[in-house]
């Protein structure tokens, strides 16, 4: 009787393992449309984003114009009211050439994805980096870890969602944070 119980336990485990392996094979089926996949143009799209970052640091309006679509928009997610259009975006980065020096960027990671369904269908690059610059007027250096999520259209950047913490920047240029009631 003991042997028979042990046999049924082994048989049950075997059936469960087979069931799990069949399920995973179905998920990997090429006919299944996946909502998000690695982009087949990853290298080219990441290179376009890197060119954009380099043009930003250089204040190169010609390159910034060429790398972005006509309807480009830069969205600062921490404060959407600071969202700007292409013209203002380019003007900002050109003007930083006089207010900042020694601008540096360290790319931490980048990935390119293709979204196949939902509200964000299209080609996207996620880019993580560290930005630093000497703020001329404040006589201080800032260092900002950041993340940008960029949508591409026909190889050009059409949207840029920027995520970074502004508090260290404000503190570096002299702002003080006062808790409520003080």
N, C-alpha and C positions, 0 to 999 in steps of 0.2 A: 504494500500500500504506500509505504514511504517512497519507493522508487517511482511509482505511478504519479504521485503528487509532484515529485521533483521533475519528472518528465514533462508534465503539463506546465510547470513554471518555466522551464527552458523553452518549450514550444511557444508560450505566450511572449516571452522576451524576443524570440526570433521573429515572430509575426509583427511585433511592434517595431523592431529595427527595420524590417523590410518595408513596412508602411511609411516610416519616416524617410527612408532613402528614396522611395518612389515619389513622395511629395516634393523633395528638394529637386529631383530631376525635372518635375513639371514646372517649378518656379524658374529654372534656368533655361526653359524652352525659348528658342529664338523668336517664336511667333508671338510671345507675350510682350505687349507694349509696356515698357517700364516708364513710370512718371518722370524719373530723372536718371540720366546716364552720363558717363564721362563723355565730353565732347570730342568728336573725331578731329576737330580743328584746334585742339588744346594748345599746341605749340604756337601756332600763329596768333591765337587770341591772347594768350599770356604775353607774347612778345609785343602785341599792340598796346596792351595795358602798361607794360614796362616802358614802352616809348612815351606813353602819355605821362607817366610819373616823371620820367627824365625831362620831358618838355616842361612840366610844371616847375620843377626845380630850376630849370634854366630860364624860365619866363619867356619861352619861345612861342610867341603868338602864332607864327606861321605853322609850326608843327601842331600846336593845340587845335588850330582851326582844321587842319587836314585830318587829324585823328578822331574828331568828333563829328557827329551828325548835325545837320542844321537845327534840329529840334532838341539837341542835347540839353539835359538838365542835371544839375548837381544838387542832391538832396542831403542835407545834414540832418540825420535821423534824430539826433538829440534835441534839435530845435528846428522842426520843419519850416518855421517862419523864415529861416535863413536860406531856404532853397533859392538857387539862382539859375539863370539861363546861361547859355553859351557865352554870350558877349560879356556878361558880368564875371563869369568864371575866369575867362581869359584875362580880363582887365585886372582881377584880383592877383593872379599869379604873376603877371607882368609887374604890378606895383610892388609885390613882395621883394623884388630885386633891390629896391632902395631901403626898405625897412628891415630886411633880414640879410644876413650874410652867412657863409659857411653852411648852406642848406645841404643836408645829407639824408639819404634814404637807405635803409637796410631792408631788403625783402626777406621776410621770414618764411613765407609760404605762399603758394598760388595754386589754384586749381580751376579747371574749366569744366562746366557742366552744360548739358543740354536738357532743358525742361520741356517735356513733351505734352503736358496737359495742365490745366488749371489757369489761374490768373497771370502767371508769370512765364508763359510759354516763350521759349527763345533760348538764345545763347548767353551764358553768364560766366563771368570770371570772378572768383573770390580771391582777394589779395590781402595778405596780412603783412604789415611792415612797422618799422620804427622810423619816425621822422625827427630830425633835430635841426635846429637853426639858432644862430645868434641873433637876438632881437636888439637891433641897433639902438633904438630909443630907450629901451629899458635896461640896456647894458647887462643882459643876462642871456643865458642859453636855455632853450627849452628842449625837452625830449618827450615825444608823444608816440606811444604805441597806438596803432590804429588798424581798422579793418574797413575795406571798401568792397562793395558788391556792385559789379558793373555789368550792365546789359549791353550786348553788341548787336549791331544791325549791319549786315553786309560788311563785316570786318571793322566797323567804326564804333566808337563808344557812344551810346545814345542816352544812358542813364548811369549815374554814379551815386550810390547810397553810401554815405560816409559815417562811420561809427568811431568815436574817440571821446575821451574824457577831457572836458574843457577846464575843469577846476584847477589842475596843475598849471595850465597856461595862465589863467587869471592870477594865480598866486605868484608865478614867476615874474609877472609884470607889475606886481605890487598890490593887487586886490587882497582884501582880508575877508574871510568868511565869518560872519557873526550869526550865532544861533538865534532863533526867534526869542524875543523878550530880553535881549541883552543890549 
